[in-house]
Amino acid sequence: MTIEWHYTDHGRLGIMSVSGYLGAHAVPRFGGAIGWAFARGTGPLILDLTALKGWSVEGQRAIADAAARLAAHGRALELAAIPADGSVVPHAAQQPVPVHPDPDTALAAHHAVTDQPVRQWRTDTPNRNTISR
């Protein structure tokens, strides 16, 4: 099993929803998704892990690496709805990764307006952008 992702651009921040299992075999796909979101966003990136079935140590490390990658460019990575089997342990010199109980709480923490049009991309429609309200 691999991961699927769905990215929503909220203007000042992005939310990447990840589903499936983030194991060692999914780390390259996850890294590519992070790079894709990094290239298109400008503010914090919130990883919505509501639909993540679980993660391995390698998957948790990949998230910590993504947080460090974004931090190196002045951007933050935050988590929403982490799996019950643990939390991400950042590298020794890295700040802790903020964790929100759910995506709505994460959006509220950034005072994001959720009723404005957003742009969305997902892995099952890689060449189609959609606008939704």
Buried (B, 14 or more C-beta within 10 A) or exposed (E): EBBBBBBBBBBEBBBBBBBBBBBEBBBEBBBEBBEBBBEEBBBBBBBBBEBBEBBBEBBBBBBBBBBBBBBEEEBBBBBBBBBEEEEBBBEEEBEEBBBBEEBEEBBEBBEBEEEEEBBBBBBEEEEEEEEEE
